């Protein structure tokens, strides 16, 4: 039999003949862990089911356990797991499972005298690698078995510490270990008692007394209890003990404690603090951690708060140094920074090397056997920090910066986290600490709005809240109303008595560090109206190629003047955007601003035209050519184009608004016109009403009847979609009259077709058919095949609704031929779906299935999941007519989640069809 070892005291590990095997299956790890903890004993099938699946029981538990056991046997060998009456047994000795070997050694040590117990306890401790069962794949084991293992481990550590203290073997290492443990188990008094004794034993009685006061206060605050007799005895012993310290122990009075005071207004940041705690726990040696984010976001406040929280884990000192990377003065150079740190650590001036590299080497030597926390605030770049990083030992360097310090992350393996603006709840809590809980609670909506206007930056929130306090007669709503525009905000939040809290000053410290091209990019990006900008849009705005634009965006992101949360999506908060807008107006010539705005509008116009062509297989006439530097986006198919619309919808509306406000009438109406089919498909009625209203105003000043017809047509459709039928029909008539006067048969056909579609939706199919016949006639006169295809398709829909299936099929087949000649797969799929629908309605199920399958094949080719779901519903209905319930259920279940994601009205119909099938359960 191969030698098998299983380790659960830390990350789950399986070894076969000394070679570590990867067990990627969570359930396989769970069953191995469950059997290992009871190696040599029977584990029933019921117990395994509970420990592997918990409450999410499979349909056939015993069969699933057997399958799982067989798969595990394939890993470890068939003879390792025995099948016995009632369950299974792992045929391994105790020492082959680290948890069992640990327990055996702990039991042996408990019965040994002190001298013999110490090596046994050390052997047990070596088996412990970390939190037990954390990735064993079983919440039940983690809940039921891990606590007992941890308790056993702490007992071993406490007994071992007791023996070391008895033998006079106290050291900084023992203090560090116990400090780490009381941080993880803060209410375990027996650990605190040993830490206090150890601190006193290494010559740090003041720290020992301080530790006692901390645990005493914590017990009172959290448990309402007094220290245990054991803890009080340790405290009393220190007060009475006048023994000399261990030779060579540091003098507690010489330990630097330089951390600035933590603000009393600190709120929230629980996620960041938890992440810092976790990162510290995982540090195997000297630690390097970076907090980066924009000015005013609270990096220093967070860093100082957390540094105080973990200060007792760095008994050899806590140092603080402002590197001045972003501010009014020049940044601190490496030599000066090293001088400050080394002096704080006790290096005399006479022993200070002259060169920065020698000072850096000396710092590494000094920190080699110490646990020191070094908080480096406001770093400019990697080069400023790297000389201050220790080469070994157990110290920690925590850096804050507006710069992401990527070099430290890549080359020095620094842990890093972006500090973002506060959540709405955190912002409300912070405002309440300034204006009072009652006042903040009375106007929650205004507090949330204030948070947005202040960019969720704690510094600016406090400034604004202080103003509310000074103006005690002013409501928060009135204060918010004074911050409506960016310029008002920047001016209002400025403080003439303290430039360091003026938002312009705070942001300028980053802006002034930019090279000229990046500074120009920062300014011109303010012309983009949406919350996010992509590389291609930025390239158009800046008049450059995407590669160069990407480099400039990256430069801005690297010093927190942009955020980059998603691939190729860049954004900044409102206050920083206001600052950029102000700079753009002051420093960019009007002609340059206008040219950049036009390039951006061109990009959106041509990209939207391509999206419409991809999504609907046809599009209006292409817009006039864009500027040469503009590279519009491209799309792979329907879903790609539709996903882009969904992701960009709010920005596209804002772009139409920008065109309207800037007098770019052509861009305004064309963008609105191209948006129409996307808005209709997504039922974005409010957006459609808004953009068409802007377009109507734009075409009033255009000497372009084509623009008027198209826009009035769009406006009529939007109003009808909103339910304002009388007004919508009036705009359609207005568009039709102008098109007929101009002899524009293509537009006549389009407007008549829209009338027909609208009447069909209102249940007036007979009236719709009359309009649609006129539409077909006009389309034939215009000699526009695709327009004719659209009119024929809408006529076929209306005839199908009226029960005129023969005519509907005839017109559908004519439309299908047109769409095939012009390679319009999306429209072909619609025609085929209509033919399938007609076949279902006349109970010709096999024909319906055939047409539906053809439609699905086309929709699959163009990646249109939503359209495919509609065709699946038709196919499912046809299969029900054929009494093929299994296939019908499968097809309808496949369609349902797609329809639910798009909030399609067919969802109710599908649920009813599934529920009405023979053998349907409540879950379908």
N, C-alpha and C positions, 0 to 999 in steps of 0.2 A: 504494500500500500504506500502511495506517495505521502510524503510528510506535508501535512496541511496545518497552517496556523491562521488564526483569525484574530484581528485586533479591532476593538471597539472603543478603547480608551483614547479618544481623539477621532480623527477621520477614519471611517471604516476601511479596513485593509484585509485582503485575502492573499496568502502566500502559499504557493505550491512548490515544494522542493526548493525553498528559498527565493523563488521568483515571484514578484508581485503581479497578481492578475487584476485586470481592470474589470469591475462589475458595474456596468452602466445601468442595468435594470434596477430601479428602486425596489421593486418587490422581491427580486432575488437577494438584494442586500438585506431586506427586512427578514426574510425567512432564514437566512444564514445567521443573522444576529440573534434572532429568537432561539434558534437551536443551539447556538454557541453559548448563550448565557445559561443554558441548562444542559450542557454537554455531559453525556453519560446517563442522562435521565430522559424519560419519555415526555415528549411535548404532544399533547392531544391535537387532533385536527381542528377542533373547535377553538383551541387557544391560538393556533397558528392563523386561523381565519381572522380572529379578532385583532391579533397583533400586526398582521399584514394589511388588512383592508379596513379595520376600524368599523365605522358605521356604514361605509360605502360597500356593502356586501355584494358579491357577484351573484348571478342567478343560480349557479350550481357550486356552492362553496367547496365541497369535498373534491369535486372533479378539478376545480381550479387549483386547489392545494396540491393535488397529485401532479398536475401538469407543471406547476412551479417547482416541485421537488425534483421532477425528472430533468428539468432544465438546469437546476443547481447541480445535480449529480453529473451532468455532462461537463460541468466545470471542475468539480473536485474529485470525481470518481464515484462509482456506484457503491463501493464498500464503505464510504465515509458516512453515509446516511442510511440507517437501517429502518425498514418498515416493521413496526411492531403493533400488536393489538391496540387499537385506539389512537394510534398516532405514529410519531417518528422519533428516532433517537440519533443524535450526533455522536459517532464513535470516535471521539478524540480524548486524549488525556487532558487533565486540568491545565497543565503548563502550555498547551497548544492554543489556549484562549487567554488573552492578556488580562481580561477582567477576572477570570477565575484564578489565574496565577497571582494576581494582585491580592485578591481576597485571601488566598491561602497564606501568602507572606504576612499580610496584616494580622491574621489570626495567630500565626506562629510568634510574631513579635510581641503580641499582647501577653503571651505566656512566658516570655523570656526576661531575664534580668537586664538591667540597663545596658551593660557593656555588650552583651550578645545581641540585644534588640536593635542597636543602632545600625549595624551593617545590614540587618534584615530589612529595616525600614528604608534604608537607602536603595536596596535592590527593588523594593516595591515601588518607590518613587520613580525609578528609572522607567518603569512600564507605563507611567502616566504621560500621555502626549497632549492632552487637551480635553475639552468638554466631551463626555462620553455620548455615543449614539446620536450625535447631531446630524450625521448624514447617513444613518443606517436605514432610512426609508420608512420608519415606523413612528408615527406620533404616539402610539400606545406605549411602545418601549421607552420613548423619550419621556413620557409622562410618568410611567409606572416604575421603570427600573433605573433610569438615570439618577434621580435624587439619592437613592441609596448608595450608588457608586460614588457620587460626589461626597456624601457624608463619610463614607469609608476613607476616601482620599484625604479629606480635611483632618480626619482623626490621625492618619499617618503623619501628615505634615506637622500637626500640633505636637505629637509625641516626639518627633524628630527634633523640632525646634526646642522643646523642653530639654532634651538630652544634650543638645549642643550648648544651650545656655548653662546647663549644669556643669558641663566640661570646660567652661570658659572659652568656648569656640564661637563667640559672637563676632559678627563681621558686617561690613557694609552689604555684602551679598545677601546675608540672612535678612537684614533690614529691608532691602529691596524686595526680596521674595515675599515677606510678610506684608509689606506695603501694597504690593500688587494684589494679594489675596484679600485684604480688608477692603480694597476698592471694589473687588468683585462680589464680596459677601459682607456688605457694610454693617450688618446687624449681628454678626457672629462674635459674641463677646470674648470667647476663648481665644480667637485669633488676635483680637485687639490686646488682650492681656499679654500675649507673647510678644507682640510688636512693641508694646510699651516697655516691657522688660529688656528687649533687645536694644531699643534706642538708648536706654539708660546704660546698658552694658558697653556700648561703643562710645560712651562719653557725650551723649546728647540728651541730658536730662530735661533741658528746656523743651525740646521737641517731644519727648516722652510725655511731659505734663500737658503740652498742647494737644497731643493725640488723645489723651484721656478726656480732656474737656470737649473735644469734638464728638467722641462717641457718647459721652454722657449727655450732651445736648441733643444728639440725634435720637438716642433712646427716648428721651423725654418728648421730643417733637413727634416722633413717628409711632412710638408704642405707649407713651405715657408711663414709662417705668424707670426705675433707678438702675444703676449698674449692678451686675451680679456680685456676689461675695468674692469670686475669683478676680474680677476686674478691680474691685475696690482694694483688694489685698495688694495687687501689683502697684496701684497708685500709692498706697500707704508705704510700701517698701521703698519707693523712689524718694518720697519725702523724708524718710528716716535714714536712707542709705547714704553714707559719706565715703563709700569706697572710691578709690581713684579710677579714672577711666582706663579703658584698654590702651596700652601703649601705642602711640602713633595715631590714635583716633583724632579726627578733626575737631577743632574748637567750634561749638555751635554758634558762639557769638561772631565768628568770622564768616559764616555762611551768608552769601549775598541773597537778599530778598528784594529784588528791584521791580517786581511787577507793579504797574500802576493800579490804583484802586478800581474795582469793578463798579460800574454805574448801578445806582439803585433802580434805574428805569429799565433794566434789562428784561425783555419779555420774549417769549417764543423761542425759536431756533432749536426746537427739540430734535428735529431731524439732523441738523448740522452737528449738534452736540453728540448725538448717538453715533453718528458716522465717525467723529473724531475719537470717541471712546473705543469704537470697534477697531479703528486703524491703529490706535496705540496698543491695544491688546495683541494685535498681530505682529507688532514690530519685533523681529528676532534679534536685532542689535541696535546700533545707533539709528535713531529715527530722523526722518526729514519729511515734514508735512507742509503743504502750501495751501493757503486760503486766498483765492483770487476773486476779484469782482470789481464793479465800477466804484467810483468815488461816492461816498455818502451811504453805501449799502450796509455798513456796520461790520466790516471785517475786523477792525481793531477791537471794537467792543466785544465781539464774539470771541476773538482770540484771547483777550485778557480774561474774560469770564471763564473760559474753559481752562486756561492756564492756572487760575486760582483753584479751580475744581480738582485738578490733578497735581497740585504743587507738592502734596505730601509724598508723591511717588518719586520725587526728585530731591532727595534729602541733602544733596550737596550744593543746592542753590537754584534760584530762578532769576535769570537775567533778562533785562529788557533793553532793546536798543532801537531807536528810530533812525532808520537809514536815510530818510529824507528823499526817497526816490521820486516822489511827486509832490511838489510844494513850491514855496517861494524861494527857497535857498537851493544851492547846488547839492546834489546827493553826497552823502558821506563816502569818502573813498575807502578802499579796503584797509589801508594801513591805519587810518584813524579808527575804523570800526574794530579792528583787531586790538588796537591799543586799549580801547575802552573795555572790551570783554576781558582781556588778559589782566588788566588792573583790578577789575571786579573779582577775578578769581585768585587774587593775591600775589600776582607777579610784580615784584618791585620795579620801579622805573629804571633803576640801574641795570636790571637784567633784561630789559626790553630790547629785542633785536631791532635794527634799523629798517631792514627790508620787509615788505609785506609778506613775501613768500616764507621768510624765516619766522615771522610772527605766526603765520598760519601753521607752520610745522610745530611751533611751540604750543599752540592751542590744542592741536591734536594730541600732543604728549600730555598736557595738563588734564585733558578730558578722558584720557584712556581708561582710568580706573575710577571715574566719578559718574554719578547720575545727576546731570544738570539739565535744566530746561532753559533753552535760549529762545526768547521770543524776538524775532527780527521783524520789525514793523515797517511797512511802506517801502518795500524794496523796489528798486528801479528795474533791475534785470538780473539774469543768472550770474553774470560776472561779479556782481556786487555781493552775492550770497555765498558762492562756492568756497571762497577762502575761509569762511566761518563754519563750515560743516566738519564735524569730528570724523576721524578715520576709523574709530572703533569704540568699544565700550557700550554704555547703556544710556547715553545722553540723548536728548531730543531737541531738534531745531524746528521751531514753528515759524513759518514765514507768512506775512500778509503782503499782498501787492495788487495793483491794478493790472500788472503784467501777468500773463498765465505762466510765465517761467517754464516754458516747455523744455528747455535744456535740462533743468533739474529733474523733470519727470522722465525724460528719455535716457539721459546719461547717468543720473544719480539715483534713479528709481524712487523719486519722491512720490509720496501719496499726495493727491491734490483734490480739491473740491471747490466748485464755483459757489460763491455766496450770492444768492439772488435777492431780489426785493422781497419784502415781507408778504405773507398771505393776507387776505382780507381780515381774517380773525386776529392775526398777530398785530396788524396795523390798528385795528379797533382797540385792542388791549393797550397798545402803546399810547394812542391818543387819550385813552381814559386815564392813564397815569399822569397826564398833563392837565387835561381840562376837567377831570373828575368823572367817576363812573356814571353818575346820574345824567350829566350833560351829554356824554357820549352815547349813553343808552337811549336818550330821548330822540336822537337823530341818526339811527344806524345807517340809513341810506346815504346820508351826507358824509358820514365817516368813510364809507366804502368809496364814495366818489372822491373824497379828499385823498385817499390812498392812491387812487389811479392818477390823479392830477400831480401828485408828488412823486410819481414813478415808483411808489412803494419803497422809497428810500427812507430809512429810519431818521436820518439827519434832517431831511426836509419835512418829514411828518412832525417832528418835534418843533421845528422852527414855526411851521404853520399853526400848530397847537398852542404854542406860546403866544402867538398873536391873538388867538381866540381868547386866551386868558387875559391878556392886557386889555382887549376890547370886550369887557365882560357883558356889555349890552348887545353884542353882536351874536346872532345865531350862527351855528355852523353852516347853515344853508346860505346865509348872507356872505360868510367868508368864502365859501366855495364859489359863489357867483362872481367874486372878484378875481378868480383864478381861471376864468373860462379860456382865454387865449394864452398861447405860449408866452408872448411878450409880457402880458399881465402877470403870469405866474412867476416868471424869472424876476420881475421887478418887485413883486409883492414879497417873495421869499428872501430877497436880499436884505442884509442887515448892515447899515452904514457903520455900526460900531464894531463889527467883527467880520472882516473880509473872509475869514476861513470858513464861515458858514454861508456865504453867498454862493448860490448854485453856479453862477457864472465863473466865479473864482475856482470852485471845486473842480468843475469840468475843464477849465482852462489848463490846469496842471497836467492833465492827460493830453489835451489837444496840442499844447506847445511842444510835446515830445515827438509829434508826427513829422515825418519828412513831407516836403511840399506836395507830392502827388497824393499821398494818403490824406493830407489835410484837405485837399480839393475834393477828394472822394467823400470825406466826412461831410463837407458842406453840401455837395450836389445831391447826395443821397436823401437829404431832407426834402427834396422835391417829390420823392416817391410818396404817394398818398396812403398806401396801405401799411399794415403793421409789419409785414415781412417783405423782404426783397430777395430775389434769386440772383445768381451770378450773371445770367443772360440779361436780365433787366438792368442790373448794375452796369454791365458793359455798354448797353445802349445809352443809359444816362450819362456815363462818363465818356462816351465816344471812343471806346477802345475795344480790344478783343476780349473774349471770356477769360483767357488765361491770365492776362494782365489784371482784369477786374477781380479775379479770384485772389490774386496776390494782394491787392489793395484791401479787399474785404478781410482777408486773413490778418493783415497788419492792424486793422481797426479792432478785430476780435481779440487779438493777442494782448491788447491793453484795455480791454473791457469797454471800448466805445461802441461795440456791437455785441450782440449775443448770437450764438449759433447752436440752438437746441436740436435742430433736425438737419439732416443732410441738405446742403445748399439752401438753407433758409436762415436769413439774417434779420435781426430786428433790434430795436432799442426802445427804452421806456419813454413815456411822453415828455418828461422834463428834459431829457438829453436830446430828444428830437426837437424840442422848442429851442434849445441852445444852438443846435445845428442850423435850424431855420433862420435864426437871428444872424448867425455868422454868414450864411449864404447870402442873405439880403444885403449885408454890409460889405462883403468882400468879393462877391461875384458880379461882374457886369451884367446889366439887364439882358443884353443880347445873348450872353453865354447861358444864363438861366433859361431863356426862352428856347434856345437851341436844344438844351438838355431835356427840357420838358417835351419838346416835339419828338425827339428821338425815343423817349420813353413811351409816348402815346403811339408812335409808329410801331414799336415793338409789340405792344398789347394788341393793336389793331390787326397786324399781320399774323400774330400768333393765334388770336381768336378766330381769324378767318381759316387758318389751317386746322384748328380744333373742330370748327363746324364742318369742314370738308371731311375730316376723319370720322366724326361722329355720325354724320347724316348723309355721307357719300355724295353730297352735292352742296354747293354754297353759292351765294350771290357772286356777281362779277368781282374779281379780285380788286382790292383797293389800289390806288396809285402807288408806285414803288416807294419803299421806305428809304431813309438815308442809307448810304453805302455801308456804314459801320454797324447797322442794325442786323442782327442775326436772329430771326424769329424762331420760336420753339417748334419742334416737330412731334408727331404723335404716331403711335403704332397701330391704333385702332379705336374702336368705339369706347371701350372701357378706359383706355389711357386718356383720351380726350375728355371723357365725362369726369374721370377722377380729377383731372387738372381743373376743370370748372368747379367741382365741389370744393377743392382745396383753395381755390383762388377767388371764390365767389364774392366775398366782401371786398377784396382788393379791386376786382373788376368794376363793381359799383362805384367805388371811390375814384377809379380812373375816369369813369364817365363824368363824375362830379368835377374832377380836375379839368377835364376838357371843357365842360360847360362854364366853369368859373373863369377859365383862362381865355375864353373867346375862341376856342378851337372847335368851331361849329361842325366842320366836316368829320373830325374824329368823334365828336359827341354822338351825332346821329348814326354814324356807321357802326360804332361800338354797340350802341343800343340795339340796332337792327341785328347784328350778329349774335347778340346775347339771347334774342327771343326764343329760339327753339330749346336752348339749354334751360332757360327759366321756366318754360312751359313743361318740359319733361320733369323738372324737379319741383314743380308747383311753387316756385318762388314768386308768388303773386305780388307781394309788397315790393320786392325789388323791381319787378317788371313795371309796376305802376310808377315807381320813382324814376327809373331810367328813361322810360318813354315820355314822361312829363318833361324831363330835361331836354330830350331830343326834340320834342314839339317846339319848345322855346328856341332851340338852336336853329331849326329850319325856317323859322319866321324871318331870320335875317339872311337866309341863303337864297340866291337867285337860281334855284335848282328844283324844278317840279318833280324830278325823279326822287329826290330826297324827301319832298313833302309827301308824295304818295306812299313811299315806303314807311315813313314815320307815322303818318296818320293811320295807315294799315296796322302797324305795330301797336299804336295807342288803342285802337278799337279792340284788338285781340286782348290786350292787357285788361281793359275795363270789363269786357265780357267774362274773362277768367275770374275777375273779382266779384261778379254777380251784378255789376252795374250795366245791365243789358241795354237799356234805352240809350244811355250815353255811349256805350260801346258801339251799338249799331249806327249811331249818328256819325261817329268817326269813320266807320267802314264805308258808309254812304258817301261821306265827304271824299275819301280816298278814291272810291269807285267813280264818282262824278269827274274828278280831275283826270283820272286815267283814261276815261272814255273820251273826254274833250281833247286829250292829247293824242288819241288814237294809239295808246300804249296797251296793245292786246295782252302782252305778258303780265302786266300789272293788273289788268282787268281780270284775267284768269285767276291770278293769285287771290285777289280780294273776294271774288265770287266764291272761290273754293273755301275761304275762311268763313264766309257767310254760311255755306253748306255744312261745314263741320260744326259750327256753333248751333245751327238749327237741329242737326242730328243729336247733339248732346242734350238739347232741350226736349227731345222726344218728338220732334216735328220732322220726321224723316221724309214725309211726302213733300213738304215745302223745300226741304234741303235738296231733294233730287232735282227740283226745277232749277235752283241756283247752280247746282253742280253740272247739269247739262249745258247751261250757258257758259260755265267755266271751261268745260271741255271744248266747246265751239271756239271760244276766244283763244285757247291754247293752240288749237289746230291752225287758226289764222296766223298766230304769232310764229308758227314753225319753230317752237321751242320744245324739243322732245321730252326733256326732263320735266318741264312745267306741265306738259300734257300727261305724263305719267302720274304726277302728283294729283292732278284733277281727276283722272280716271280712278286712282286708288281711293280718293275721298268719296267719289261717286259710288264705288263698289261698297265701301263701308256703309253708306247711307242706304243703299238698296238692300244690303244684308240685314240692316236693322229693320227695314220695312217688310222683310220676309220675301223680297224679290230675288231669290237665290240664283235663278238662271241668269238674270241680267247682271247681278253682282259678280258671278263667276266669269261671265263674258268680258266685263270691263276689267276684272282682275287679271285675266289672262293677257289682255292687250297691254295693260300696264307692265306686267311681268316681262313681256317681250321687249318693251322699251328699256326697262332697267337692266336686262341682260345685255342688250346691245351697248349700253353705256356703262357697264361694269359698276352698278350701284347695288352692292350686296345688302346694305341695310334696308333699302326700299324693297328689294326682292323678298327679304325675310318678312316684311310687313304684308306684302301681297299674299305670300304663301300662308301666313298665319290667318289672313282673312278667308282664304279658300278653305283652310282647315276648320275655321269657325263655322262657315256656311255648311260644311259637310256634317259637323256635329249637330247643328240645328235641324238638319233634315235627316238625322239618324244614319248617315252613311259613315259608319265608324272607321272602317278600314281605309277609306279615302282620306278621312280626317287625319288618321295616324300617319299616312304617307306624306301628306302636305306638311304636317307638324314636324316630322323628321327632317324634311328638306329645309324648312325654316331654321330648325335647330342647327343643322350642319353649317348654314351660312353664318348664323350668329356666333357659332363657335369659332369660325375662321376670323371674324372681325372682333372677337373677344368682347361680346356684348352680353354680360351675364344677366342684366335686368330684362332685356328683350327675350333672352332665352327662357327666363322664368315664366314670362307670359305665354310663350309657345308651349312650355311644359304643362301649364294649366289646361290648355286646349287639348293636348295629347292625353292628359290624365282623364279628362271628361270622356274622350273617345274610348279609352281603354275600359272605363266603367260601363259604357254601352256594350262592350264586348265581354263583360263580366270577368275581365282579367284583373282581378282585384289586387293581386300581389304586385303586378307591374304598375298599376295605377297608383297604389300606395307609395311605391318607390319613387315614381316620377313627381308626385305631388309633394312628398316630403323633401325631395331635392329642391323644388322650387320655393318652398315656404320660407327658409331663412333669407333667401335673396329678396323676396318680396317684403319681408319684415324689415330688412335693413333700409329699404327705400320707402317704407311707410306706404306701400301700394294698397289701394282699396280692395284688391282681389284677395287679401289675406283672409278676410272673413269667409269668402266663398270657399277657399281651400280648406279651412278648418271644418266647414260644414260638409264638404265632400268627404274628407277623411273620417269625420265622426259618423257619417251615414253608411259607411261600408260595412258589409258583413264581417264580424270578428273584430271590429274596431274597439280599442280600449279607450280610456279617458285621455291617454297621451297620444292617440292615433297610432 
